[in-house]
Structure formats: C-alpha cells, structure tokens
C-alpha cells in the first residue's frame, strides 16, 4: 500500500511540476479583472465552460502522452521481468480507458443533445457547448 501512495505522490508532484505553468488561470475568468466588465451570473457558466475546455484540451492530452511514454519506457526496459511488462500493459490499458471515459462522455452528451434537438428549441446557433453572454 505504501508503494502505491509513493507512486501517487510522485505522479502528482510530476504533474504539478510539468503543468504548473498552464494553471495560471489566465483566460479562465472572463470578467472582473482590471479593464474588464464586472461579472454577471452568465459569466459563472462561461467560467465552468472554460474550465472544461482547459481540462479537455490542455491537461488530458499531455497527461495521456506522458503516461504512454512512461508505459513505453517500462515495456522497453522490462527485459525479462514479467512484473514490469504487466505494469506497462496496465498503464496502456488505464490510459485507453481514461481517454474513453473523458472523451466518450462528451460524445454521449453531445449525441443526446442532438437527438433531443437542443439546438432547435433553444436557439443556440453554434452548439450547446458554446456559451455566449451578450
């Protein structure tokens, strides 16, 4: 159990070190800063949308690539150690399942909204995922 905790702590530190510059929050909050308009209730939904876009476009792909590279190194340097080979296969499997959950969930929600016709009865021209506060 302690080995898993150490691995998790190492992974979190590595993620913070590698992606810390991305998480400054610039562009996530669309209002309230000097030179911008004051925030409204609609801007809260824009903020949530910006967070989802940030995670789906800036965090998930580099993290998936990093985990695939780690799995590849483990597989390449495993030699005759079946434990490392099994661990690298588990990393590949986990990355595939994680990407399927993250992006498959978005696709299912999009398909559901298209089937029920959200675009037609709400008047959204660009799609349900784009929030416009004008």
N, CA, C and O atoms as a GROMACS GRO file, in nm:
protein
  536
    1UNK      N    1   0.082  -0.119   0.000
    1UNK     CA    2   0.000   0.000   0.000
    1UNK      C    3   0.087   0.126   0.000
    1UNK      O    4   0.054   0.224  -0.066
    2UNK      N    5   0.196   0.123   0.072
    2UNK     CA    6   0.284   0.240   0.078
    2UNK      C    7   0.347   0.266  -0.059
    2UNK      O    8   0.370   0.381  -0.096
    3UNK      N    9   0.375   0.161  -0.135
    3UNK     CA   10   0.432   0.178  -0.268
    3UNK      C   11   0.335   0.254  -0.358
    3UNK      O   12   0.376   0.341  -0.435
    4UNK      N   13   0.205   0.223  -0.349
    4UNK     CA   14   0.107   0.294  -0.430
    4UNK      C   15   0.095   0.439  -0.388
    4UNK      O   16   0.078   0.527  -0.473
    5UNK      N   17   0.104   0.466  -0.259
    5UNK     CA   18   0.097   0.604  -0.211
    5UNK      C   19   0.217   0.684  -0.259
    5UNK      O   20   0.204   0.800  -0.297
    6UNK      N   21   0.335   0.622  -0.256
    6UNK     CA   22   0.454   0.690  -0.306
    6UNK      C   23   0.443   0.717  -0.456
    6UNK      O   24   0.480   0.824  -0.503
    7UNK      N   25   0.391   0.619  -0.530
    7UNK     CA   26   0.372   0.638  -0.674
    7UNK      C   27   0.273   0.750  -0.702
    7UNK      O   28   0.296   0.832  -0.792
    8UNK      N   29   0.164   0.756  -0.627
    8UNK     CA   30   0.066   0.861  -0.645
    8UNK      C   31   0.125   0.998  -0.612
    8UNK      O   32   0.104   1.094  -0.686
    9UNK      N   33   0.198   1.007  -0.503
    9UNK     CA   34   0.261   1.134  -0.465
    9UNK      C   35   0.362   1.178  -0.570
    9UNK      O   36   0.366   1.296  -0.605
   10UNK      N   37   0.442   1.085  -0.620
   10UNK     CA   38   0.538   1.118  -0.724
   10UNK      C   39   0.467   1.167  -0.850
   10UNK      O   40   0.511   1.263  -0.913
   11UNK      N   41   0.358   1.100  -0.887
   11UNK     CA   42   0.283   1.140  -1.006
   11UNK      C   43   0.226   1.280  -0.990
   11UNK      O   44   0.233   1.360  -1.083
   12UNK      N   45   0.170   1.310  -0.874
   12UNK     CA   46   0.113   1.443  -0.852
   12UNK      C   47   0.220   1.552  -0.855
   12UNK      O   48   0.198   1.658  -0.913
   13UNK      N   49   0.334   1.525  -0.795
   13UNK     CA   50   0.443   1.623  -0.797
   13UNK      C   51   0.492   1.644  -0.941
   13UNK      O   52   0.520   1.756  -0.981
   14UNK      N   53   0.503   1.536  -1.016
   14UNK     CA   54   0.546   1.545  -1.155
   14UNK      C   55   0.446   1.625  -1.238
   14UNK      O   56   0.486   1.709  -1.320
   15UNK      N   57   0.318   1.601  -1.217
   15UNK     CA   58   0.215   1.674  -1.290
   15UNK      C   59   0.221   1.823  -1.256
   15UNK      O   60   0.215   1.907  -1.346
   16UNK      N   61   0.232   1.855  -1.128
   16UNK     CA   62   0.240   1.995  -1.088
   16UNK      C   63   0.364   2.063  -1.143
   16UNK      O   64   0.359   2.180  -1.183
   17UNK      N   65   0.474   1.991  -1.146
   17UNK     CA   66   0.598   2.047  -1.198
   17UNK      C   67   0.589   2.071  -1.348
   17UNK      O   68   0.631   2.176  -1.398
   18UNK      N   69   0.535   1.972  -1.421
   18UNK     CA   70   0.530   1.982  -1.566
   18UNK      C   71   0.422   2.078  -1.616
   18UNK      O   72   0.442   2.149  -1.715
   19UNK      N   73   0.307   2.079  -1.548
   19UNK     CA   74   0.193   2.156  -1.597
   19UNK      C   75   0.161   2.276  -1.509
   19UNK      O   76   0.054   2.335  -1.526
   20UNK      N   77   0.245   2.312  -1.419
   20UNK     CA   78   0.217   2.423  -1.329
   20UNK      C   79   0.202   2.555  -1.401
   20UNK      O   80   0.122   2.640  -1.360
   21UNK      N   81   0.277   2.575  -1.507
   21UNK     CA   82   0.267   2.699  -1.583
   21UNK      C   83   0.136   2.714  -1.658
   21UNK      O   84   0.095   2.826  -1.690
   22UNK      N   85   0.070   2.602  -1.687
   22UNK     CA   86  -0.057   2.608  -1.758
   22UNK      C   87  -0.172   2.652  -1.668
   22UNK      O   88  -0.272   2.704  -1.717
   23UNK      N   89  -0.156   2.632  -1.539
   23UNK     CA   90  -0.269   2.652  -1.448
   23UNK      C   91  -0.271   2.791  -1.386
   23UNK      O   92  -0.316   2.806  -1.272
   24UNK      N   93  -0.226   2.891  -1.455
   24UNK     CA   94  -0.225   3.027  -1.401
   24UNK      C   95  -0.365   3.087  -1.397
   24UNK      O   96  -0.388   3.184  -1.325
   25UNK      N   97  -0.455   3.033  -1.472
   25UNK     CA   98  -0.592   3.082  -1.471
   25UNK      C   99  -0.616   3.195  -1.568
   25UNK      O  100  -0.728   3.248  -1.572
   26UNK      N  101  -0.520   3.234  -1.645
   26UNK     CA  102  -0.541   3.342  -1.741
   26UNK      C  103  -0.639   3.296  -1.847
   26UNK      O  104  -0.622   3.190  -1.907
   27UNK      N  105  -0.739   3.375  -1.869
   27UNK     CA  106  -0.839   3.341  -1.968
   27UNK      C  107  -0.953   3.256  -1.915
   27UNK      O  108  -1.055   3.242  -1.983
   28UNK      N  109  -0.940   3.200  -1.797
   28UNK     CA  110  -1.049   3.119  -1.743
   28UNK      C  111  -1.161   3.208  -1.690
   28UNK      O  112  -1.279   3.179  -1.711
   29UNK      N  113  -1.124   3.314  -1.620
   29UNK     CA  114  -1.223   3.406  -1.565
   29UNK      C  115  -1.244   3.518  -1.666
   29UNK      O  116  -1.151   3.595  -1.693
   30UNK      N  117  -1.363   3.528  -1.725
   30UNK     CA  118  -1.383   3.621  -1.835
   30UNK      C  119  -1.417   3.763  -1.794
   30UNK      O  120  -1.444   3.847  -1.880
   31UNK      N  121  -1.416   3.793  -1.664
   31UNK     CA  122  -1.461   3.925  -1.622
   31UNK      C  123  -1.398   3.960  -1.487
   31UNK      O  124  -1.332   3.879  -1.423
   32UNK      N  125  -1.423   4.085  -1.446
   32UNK     CA  126  -1.384   4.127  -1.312
   32UNK      C  127  -1.240   4.172  -1.296
   32UNK      O  128  -1.205   4.228  -1.192
   33UNK      N  129  -1.156   4.149  -1.392
   33UNK     CA  130  -1.017   4.193  -1.384
   33UNK      C  131  -1.008   4.341  -1.422
   33UNK      O  132  -1.102   4.394  -1.481
   34UNK      N  133  -0.897   4.407  -1.390
   34UNK     CA  134  -0.883   4.548  -1.430
   34UNK      C  135  -0.898   4.563  -1.582
   34UNK      O  136  -0.836   4.491  -1.660
   35UNK      N  137  -0.980   4.659  -1.621
   35UNK     CA  138  -1.004   4.684  -1.763
   35UNK      C  139  -1.113   4.598  -1.823
   35UNK      O  140  -1.140   4.607  -1.943
   36UNK      N  141  -1.178   4.514  -1.741
   36UNK     CA  142  -1.286   4.430  -1.791
   36UNK      C  143  -1.417   4.470  -1.723
   36UNK      O  144  -1.418   4.540  -1.622
   37UNK      N  145  -1.526   4.422  -1.780
   37UNK     CA  146  -1.656   4.450  -1.723
   37UNK      C  147  -1.676   4.370  -1.594
   37UNK      O  148  -1.610   4.268  -1.575
   38UNK      N  149  -1.766   4.415  -1.506
   38UNK     CA  150  -1.794   4.337  -1.386
   38UNK      C  151  -1.863   4.204  -1.421
   38UNK      O  152  -1.926   4.191  -1.526
   39UNK      N  153  -1.849   4.108  -1.333
   39UNK     CA  154  -1.904   3.975  -1.357
   39UNK      C  155  -2.055   3.972  -1.342
   39UNK      O  156  -2.112   4.043  -1.258
   40UNK      N  157  -2.119   3.890  -1.423
   40UNK     CA  158  -2.262   3.866  -1.414
   40UNK      C  159  -2.284   3.717  -1.387
   40UNK      O  160  -2.188   3.640  -1.382
   41UNK      N  161  -2.409   3.678  -1.370
   41UNK     CA  162  -2.440   3.537  -1.343
   41UNK      C  163  -2.404   3.449  -1.462
   41UNK      O  164  -2.361   3.335  -1.444
   42UNK      N  165  -2.420   3.500  -1.581
   42UNK     CA  166  -2.387   3.423  -1.701
   42UNK      C  167  -2.237   3.393  -1.708
   42UNK      O  168  -2.197   3.288  -1.759
   43UNK      N  169  -2.155   3.484  -1.656
   43UNK     CA  170  -2.010   3.462  -1.658
   43UNK      C  171  -1.968   3.342  -1.573
   43UNK      O  172  -1.863   3.284  -1.597
   44UNK      N  173  -2.049   3.305  -1.476
   44UNK     CA  174  -2.022   3.184  -1.397
   44UNK      C  175  -2.026   3.060  -1.488
   44UNK      O  176  -1.942   2.972  -1.475
   45UNK      N  177  -2.123   3.055  -1.579
   45UNK     CA  178  -2.133   2.943  -1.671
   45UNK      C  179  -2.020   2.946  -1.775
   45UNK      O  180  -1.972   2.841  -1.818
   46UNK      N  181  -1.979   3.064  -1.814
   46UNK     CA  182  -1.865   3.076  -1.904
   46UNK      C  183  -1.739   3.025  -1.835
   46UNK      O  184  -1.657   2.957  -1.897
   47UNK      N  185  -1.723   3.056  -1.707
   47UNK     CA  186  -1.609   3.007  -1.630
   47UNK      C  187  -1.608   2.855  -1.625
   47UNK      O  188  -1.504   2.793  -1.647
   48UNK      N  189  -1.723   2.794  -1.597
   48UNK     CA  190  -1.731   2.648  -1.593
   48UNK      C  191  -1.697   2.589  -1.730
   48UNK      O  192  -1.626   2.489  -1.738
   49UNK      N  193  -1.749   2.650  -1.836
   49UNK     CA  194  -1.717   2.604  -1.971
   49UNK      C  195  -1.568   2.616  -1.999
   49UNK      O  196  -1.508   2.525  -2.057
   50UNK      N  197  -1.507   2.727  -1.959
   50UNK     CA  198  -1.363   2.747  -1.980
   50UNK      C  199  -1.281   2.643  -1.904
   50UNK      O  200  -1.178   2.597  -1.952
   51UNK      N  201  -1.326   2.605  -1.785
   51UNK     CA  202  -1.256   2.502  -1.708
   51UNK      C  203  -1.264   2.368  -1.779
   51UNK      O  204  -1.164   2.297  -1.788
   52UNK      N  205  -1.382   2.333  -1.830
   52UNK     CA  206  -1.395   2.207  -1.904
   52UNK      C  207  -1.307   2.206  -2.028
   52UNK      O  208  -1.239   2.106  -2.055
   53UNK      N  209  -1.306   2.314  -2.102
   53UNK     CA  210  -1.222   2.322  -2.223
   53UNK      C  211  -1.074   2.313  -2.185
   53UNK      O  212  -0.997   2.246  -2.252
   54UNK      N  213  -1.036   2.381  -2.076
   54UNK     CA  214  -0.898   2.377  -2.030
   54UNK      C  215  -0.855   2.234  -1.996
   54UNK      O  216  -0.747   2.190  -2.035
   55UNK      N  217  -0.940   2.163  -1.924
   55UNK     CA  218  -0.906   2.026  -1.886
   55UNK      C  219  -0.902   1.935  -2.008
   55UNK      O  220  -0.809   1.856  -2.023
   56UNK      N  221  -1.002   1.946  -2.097
   56UNK     CA  222  -1.010   1.856  -2.212
   56UNK      C  223  -0.903   1.884  -2.317
   56UNK      O  224  -0.862   1.792  -2.388
   57UNK      N  225  -0.858   2.008  -2.328
   57UNK     CA  226  -0.762   2.041  -2.433
   57UNK      C  227  -0.619   2.060  -2.384
   57UNK      O  228  -0.524   2.035  -2.459
   58UNK      N  229  -0.601   2.104  -2.260
   58UNK     CA  230  -0.467   2.137  -2.214
   58UNK      C  231  -0.410   2.039  -2.112
   58UNK      O  232  -0.288   2.027  -2.101
   59UNK      N  233  -0.494   1.969  -2.037
   59UNK     CA  234  -0.445   1.880  -1.932
   59UNK      C  235  -0.448   1.733  -1.976
   59UNK      O  236  -0.348   1.662  -1.963
   60UNK      N  237  -0.562   1.688  -2.029
   60UNK     CA  238  -0.578   1.545  -2.060
   60UNK      C  239  -0.481   1.497  -2.169
   60UNK      O  240  -0.415   1.395  -2.147
   61UNK      N  241  -0.469   1.564  -2.285
   61UNK     CA  242  -0.378   1.510  -2.387
   61UNK      C  243  -0.231   1.500  -2.344
   61UNK      O  244  -0.170   1.396  -2.366
   62UNK      N  245  -0.172   1.606  -2.283
   62UNK     CA  246  -0.032   1.589  -2.242
   62UNK      C  247  -0.015   1.483  -2.132
   62UNK      O  248   0.085   1.412  -2.129
   63UNK      N  249  -0.113   1.473  -2.044
   63UNK     CA  250  -0.106   1.373  -1.938
   63UNK      C  251  -0.115   1.232  -1.997
   63UNK      O  252  -0.045   1.142  -1.952
   64UNK      N  253  -0.201   1.213  -2.097
   64UNK     CA  254  -0.212   1.083  -2.163
   64UNK      C  255  -0.082   1.047  -2.235
   64UNK      O  256  -0.035   0.934  -2.228
   65UNK      N  257  -0.025   1.144  -2.304
   65UNK     CA  258   0.102   1.120  -2.373
   65UNK      C  259   0.212   1.086  -2.272
   65UNK      O  260   0.292   0.994  -2.296
   66UNK      N  261   0.217   1.158  -2.162
   66UNK     CA  262   0.317   1.130  -2.058
   66UNK      C  263   0.302   0.989  -2.005
   66UNK      O  264   0.402   0.919  -1.987
   67UNK      N  265   0.181   0.945  -1.979
   67UNK     CA  266   0.160   0.811  -1.926
   67UNK      C  267   0.193   0.704  -2.030
   67UNK      O  268   0.244   0.598  -1.994
   68UNK      N  269   0.165   0.731  -2.157
   68UNK     CA  270   0.202   0.636  -2.262
   68UNK      C  271   0.352   0.625  -2.274
   68UNK      O  272   0.406   0.516  -2.293
   69UNK      N  273   0.422   0.738  -2.262
   69UNK     CA  274   0.569   0.736  -2.266
   69UNK      C  275   0.625   0.658  -2.147
   69UNK      O  276   0.718   0.579  -2.162
   70UNK      N  277   0.568   0.680  -2.028
   70UNK     CA  278   0.612   0.605  -1.910
   70UNK      C  279   0.589   0.456  -1.930
   70UNK      O  280   0.676   0.374  -1.899
   71UNK      N  281   0.471   0.420  -1.982
   71UNK     CA  282   0.443   0.279  -2.010
   71UNK      C  283   0.538   0.222  -2.114
   71UNK      O  284   0.580   0.107  -2.102
   72UNK      N  285   0.571   0.302  -2.215
   72UNK     CA  286   0.665   0.256  -2.317
   72UNK      C  287   0.805   0.233  -2.261
   72UNK      O  288   0.871   0.136  -2.296
   73UNK      N  289   0.850   0.324  -2.174
   73UNK     CA  290   0.981   0.304  -2.111
   73UNK      C  291   0.981   0.179  -2.024
   73UNK      O  292   1.077   0.102  -2.026
   74UNK      N  293   0.875   0.159  -1.949
   74UNK     CA  294   0.868   0.038  -1.867
   74UNK      C  295   0.870  -0.087  -1.953
   74UNK      O  296   0.939  -0.184  -1.920
   75UNK      N  297   0.796  -0.086  -2.062
   75UNK     CA  298   0.793  -0.203  -2.150
   75UNK      C  299   0.927  -0.225  -2.218
   75UNK      O  300   0.973  -0.339  -2.231
   76UNK      N  301   0.990  -0.116  -2.261
   76UNK     CA  302   1.118  -0.126  -2.331
   76UNK      C  303   1.229  -0.177  -2.239
   76UNK      O  304   1.311  -0.260  -2.280
   77UNK      N  305   1.231  -0.127  -2.116
   77UNK     CA  306   1.338  -0.163  -2.024
   77UNK      C  307   1.302  -0.279  -1.930
   77UNK      O  308   1.376  -0.307  -1.836
   78UNK      N  309   1.190  -0.344  -1.955
   78UNK     CA  310   1.148  -0.453  -1.867
   78UNK      C  311   1.239  -0.575  -1.879
   78UNK      O  312   1.262  -0.646  -1.781
   79UNK      N  313   1.291  -0.598  -1.997
   79UNK     CA  314   1.376  -0.715  -2.015
   79UNK      C  315   1.296  -0.842  -1.991
   79UNK      O  316   1.195  -0.866  -2.056
   80UNK      N  317   1.342  -0.922  -1.897
   80UNK     CA  318   1.274  -1.049  -1.867
   80UNK      C  319   1.190  -1.040  -1.741
   80UNK      O  320   1.146  -1.143  -1.689
   81UNK      N  321   1.167  -0.920  -1.690
   81UNK     CA  322   1.087  -0.903  -1.569
   81UNK      C  323   0.938  -0.898  -1.606
   81UNK      O  324   0.892  -0.797  -1.660
   82UNK      N  325   0.863  -1.004  -1.577
   82UNK     CA  326   0.722  -1.004  -1.616
   82UNK      C  327   0.638  -0.902  -1.538
   82UNK      O  328   0.532  -0.861  -1.586
   83UNK      N  329   0.682  -0.862  -1.420
   83UNK     CA  330   0.607  -0.763  -1.343
   83UNK      C  331   0.607  -0.626  -1.412
   83UNK      O  332   0.504  -0.559  -1.416
   84UNK      N  333   0.722  -0.586  -1.466
   84UNK     CA  334   0.729  -0.458  -1.536
   84UNK      C  335   0.650  -0.460  -1.666
   84UNK      O  336   0.587  -0.362  -1.704
   85UNK      N  337   0.654  -0.574  -1.736
   85UNK     CA  338   0.577  -0.586  -1.859
   85UNK      C  339   0.428  -0.576  -1.828
   85UNK      O  340   0.354  -0.506  -1.898
   86UNK      N  341   0.385  -0.645  -1.722
   86UNK     CA  342   0.244  -0.639  -1.683
   86UNK      C  343   0.204  -0.498  -1.638
   86UNK      O  344   0.094  -0.452  -1.667
   87UNK      N  345   0.294  -0.431  -1.567
   87UNK     CA  346   0.264  -0.295  -1.521
   87UNK      C  347   0.253  -0.199  -1.640
   87UNK      O  348   0.166  -0.113  -1.641
   88UNK      N  349   0.341  -0.214  -1.739
   88UNK     CA  350   0.334  -0.126  -1.857
   88UNK      C  351   0.205  -0.151  -1.935
   88UNK      O  352   0.143  -0.057  -1.984
   89UNK      N  353   0.164  -0.277  -1.946
   89UNK     CA  354   0.037  -0.307  -2.014
   89UNK      C  355  -0.080  -0.247  -1.937
   89UNK      O  356  -0.176  -0.198  -1.997
   90UNK      N  357  -0.073  -0.252  -1.805
   90UNK     CA  358  -0.178  -0.193  -1.723
   90UNK      C  359  -0.185  -0.041  -1.742
   90UNK      O  360  -0.294   0.017  -1.743
   91UNK      N  361  -0.069   0.024  -1.756
   91UNK     CA  362  -0.068   0.168  -1.781
   91UNK      C  363  -0.133   0.200  -1.915
   91UNK      O  364  -0.214   0.292  -1.924
   92UNK      N  365  -0.098   0.124  -2.019
   92UNK     CA  366  -0.160   0.145  -2.150
   92UNK      C  367  -0.311   0.125  -2.143
   92UNK      O  368  -0.388   0.204  -2.199
   93UNK      N  369  -0.353   0.020  -2.074
   93UNK     CA  370  -0.496  -0.008  -2.061
   93UNK      C  371  -0.566   0.104  -1.984
   93UNK      O  372  -0.675   0.147  -2.021
   94UNK      N  373  -0.505   0.151  -1.878
   94UNK     CA  374  -0.565   0.258  -1.798
   94UNK      C  375  -0.577   0.389  -1.877
   94UNK      O  376  -0.677   0.459  -1.865
   95UNK      N  377  -0.476   0.420  -1.956
   95UNK     CA  378  -0.481   0.541  -2.039
   95UNK      C  379  -0.594   0.530  -2.141
   95UNK      O  380  -0.669   0.625  -2.162
   96UNK      N  381  -0.606   0.414  -2.204
   96UNK     CA  382  -0.712   0.394  -2.303
   96UNK      C  383  -0.850   0.407  -2.239
   96UNK      O  384  -0.938   0.472  -2.295
   97UNK      N  385  -0.869   0.345  -2.124
   97UNK     CA  386  -0.998   0.352  -2.055
   97UNK      C  387  -1.026   0.496  -2.011
   97UNK      O  388  -1.139   0.544  -2.023
   98UNK      N  389  -0.924   0.565  -1.959
   98UNK     CA  390  -0.942   0.704  -1.915
   98UNK      C  391  -0.980   0.796  -2.030
   98UNK      O  392  -1.070   0.879  -2.016
   99UNK      N  393  -0.913   0.782  -2.144
   99UNK     CA  394  -0.947   0.864  -2.261
   99UNK      C  395  -1.087   0.832  -2.312
   99UNK      O  396  -1.161   0.920  -2.355
  100UNK      N  397  -1.122   0.704  -2.308
  100UNK     CA  398  -1.256   0.664  -2.349
  100UNK      C  399  -1.363   0.725  -2.258
  100UNK      O  400  -1.467   0.771  -2.306
  101UNK      N  401  -1.338   0.727  -2.130
  101UNK     CA  402  -1.434   0.786  -2.035
  101UNK      C  403  -1.444   0.937  -2.056
  101UNK      O  404  -1.554   0.991  -2.065
  102UNK      N  405  -1.330   1.004  -2.065
  102UNK     CA  406  -1.330   1.151  -2.075
  102UNK      C  407  -1.395   1.198  -2.205
  102UNK      O  408  -1.488   1.278  -2.203
  103UNK      N  409  -1.347   1.148  -2.317
  103UNK     CA  410  -1.398   1.197  -2.445
  103UNK      C  411  -1.525   1.125  -2.488
  103UNK      O  412  -1.608   1.183  -2.557
  104UNK      N  413  -1.541   1.001  -2.448
  104UNK     CA  414  -1.665   0.929  -2.478
  104UNK      C  415  -1.784   0.989  -2.406
  104UNK      O  416  -1.895   0.993  -2.460
  105UNK      N  417  -1.763   1.037  -2.283
  105UNK     CA  418  -1.870   1.103  -2.210
  105UNK      C  419  -1.917   1.229  -2.281
  105UNK      O  420  -2.037   1.255  -2.291
  106UNK      N  421  -1.823   1.306  -2.331
  106UNK     CA  422  -1.860   1.427  -2.405
  106UNK      C  423  -1.938   1.389  -2.531
  106UNK      O  424  -2.037   1.454  -2.565
  107UNK      N  425  -1.892   1.285  -2.601
  107UNK     CA  426  -1.961   1.243  -2.722
  107UNK      C  427  -2.103   1.195  -2.692
  107UNK      O  428  -2.195   1.223  -2.770
  108UNK      N  429  -2.122   1.123  -2.582
  108UNK     CA  430  -2.256   1.076  -2.546
  108UNK      C  431  -2.349   1.193  -2.513
  108UNK      O  432  -2.465   1.194  -2.555
  109UNK      N  433  -2.299   1.290  -2.438
  109UNK     CA  434  -2.381   1.407  -2.406
  109UNK      C  435  -2.414   1.483  -2.533
  109UNK      O  436  -2.528   1.527  -2.551
  110UNK      N  437  -2.318   1.500  -2.622
  110UNK     CA  438  -2.342   1.569  -2.748
  110UNK      C  439  -2.446   1.495  -2.832
  110UNK      O  440  -2.536   1.557  -2.887
  111UNK      N  441  -2.434   1.363  -2.841
  111UNK     CA  442  -2.529   1.284  -2.917
  111UNK      C  443  -2.669   1.296  -2.856
  111UNK      O  444  -2.767   1.312  -2.929
  112UNK      N  445  -2.679   1.290  -2.726
  112UNK     CA  446  -2.808   1.303  -2.659
  112UNK      C  447  -2.872   1.438  -2.689
  112UNK      O  448  -2.991   1.445  -2.721
  113UNK      N  449  -2.794   1.545  -2.680
  113UNK     CA  450  -2.848   1.679  -2.706
  113UNK      C  451  -2.887   1.696  -2.852
  113UNK      O  452  -2.982   1.768  -2.883
  114UNK      N  453  -2.815   1.631  -2.944
  114UNK     CA  454  -2.853   1.638  -3.084
  114UNK      C  455  -2.982   1.562  -3.111
  114UNK      O  456  -3.065   1.606  -3.190
  115UNK      N  457  -2.998   1.448  -3.045
  115UNK     CA  458  -3.118   1.367  -3.066
  115UNK      C  459  -3.241   1.440  -3.014
  115UNK      O  460  -3.346   1.437  -3.080
  116UNK      N  461  -3.231   1.504  -2.898
  116UNK     CA  462  -3.350   1.573  -2.845
  116UNK      C  463  -3.368   1.712  -2.907
  116UNK      O  464  -3.469   1.778  -2.882
  117UNK      N  465  -3.273   1.757  -2.986
  117UNK     CA  466  -3.288   1.882  -3.060
  117UNK      C  467  -3.268   2.007  -2.978
  117UNK      O  468  -3.343   2.103  -2.995
  118UNK      N  469  -3.170   2.009  -2.891
  118UNK     CA  470  -3.145   2.127  -2.808
  118UNK      C  471  -3.116   2.249  -2.892
  118UNK      O  472  -3.158   2.360  -2.858
  119UNK      N  473  -3.047   2.232  -3.002
  119UNK     CA  474  -3.011   2.345  -3.088
  119UNK      C  475  -3.134   2.413  -3.146
  119UNK      O  476  -3.137   2.535  -3.162
  120UNK      N  477  -3.236   2.334  -3.177
  120UNK     CA  478  -3.356   2.389  -3.239
  120UNK      C  479  -3.443   2.465  -3.140
  120UNK      O  480  -3.488   2.576  -3.171
  121UNK      N  481  -3.468   2.410  -3.023
  121UNK     CA  482  -3.563   2.473  -2.932
  121UNK      C  483  -3.501   2.574  -2.837
  121UNK      O  484  -3.573   2.644  -2.766
  122UNK      N  485  -3.366   2.585  -2.835
  122UNK     CA  486  -3.303   2.688  -2.751
  122UNK      C  487  -3.254   2.806  -2.832
  122UNK      O  488  -3.227   2.912  -2.776
  123UNK      N  489  -3.240   2.790  -2.962
  123UNK     CA  490  -3.191   2.898  -3.044
  123UNK      C  491  -3.040   2.911  -3.045
  123UNK      O  492  -2.987   3.012  -3.092
  124UNK      N  493  -2.968   2.811  -2.993
  124UNK     CA  494  -2.822   2.814  -2.996
  124UNK      C  495  -2.775   2.787  -3.138
  124UNK      O  496  -2.805   2.682  -3.196
  125UNK      N  497  -2.701   2.881  -3.194
  125UNK     CA  498  -2.659   2.868  -3.333
  125UNK      C  499  -2.531   2.786  -3.346
  125UNK      O  500  -2.516   2.709  -3.440
  126UNK      N  501  -2.437   2.802  -3.253
  126UNK     CA  502  -2.307   2.738  -3.265
  126UNK      C  503  -2.302   2.601  -3.199
  126UNK      O  504  -2.214   2.522  -3.231
  127UNK      N  505  -2.392   2.571  -3.110
  127UNK     CA  506  -2.390   2.443  -3.039
  127UNK      C  507  -2.413   2.464  -2.892
  127UNK      O  508  -2.395   2.575  -2.840
  128UNK      N  509  -2.452   2.358  -2.824
  128UNK     CA  510  -2.485   2.367  -2.682
  128UNK      C  511  -2.363   2.392  -2.596
  128UNK      O  512  -2.377   2.441  -2.484
  129UNK      N  513  -2.244   2.360  -2.643
  129UNK     CA  514  -2.124   2.371  -2.562
  129UNK      C  515  -2.060   2.510  -2.566
  129UNK      O  516  -1.963   2.534  -2.494
  130UNK      N  517  -2.111   2.600  -2.647
  130UNK     CA  518  -2.056   2.735  -2.655
  130UNK      C  519  -2.153   2.832  -2.588
  130UNK      O  520  -2.266   2.848  -2.632
  131UNK      N  521  -2.107   2.895  -2.481
  131UNK     CA  522  -2.189   2.987  -2.403
  131UNK      C  523  -2.153   3.129  -2.442
  131UNK      O  524  -2.036   3.167  -2.444
  132UNK      N  525  -2.255   3.208  -2.472
  132UNK     CA  526  -2.234   3.346  -2.512
  132UNK      C  527  -2.318   3.436  -2.422
  132UNK      O  528  -2.440   3.420  -2.414
  133UNK      N  529  -2.255   3.530  -2.355
  133UNK     CA  530  -2.324   3.615  -2.257
  133UNK      C  531  -2.366   3.751  -2.311
  133UNK      O  532  -2.395   3.839  -2.230
  134UNK      N  533  -2.372   3.773  -2.438
  134UNK     CA  534  -2.411   3.904  -2.489
  134UNK      C  535  -2.558   3.923  -2.478
  134UNK      O  536  -2.610   4.028  -2.516
   0.00000   0.00000   0.00000
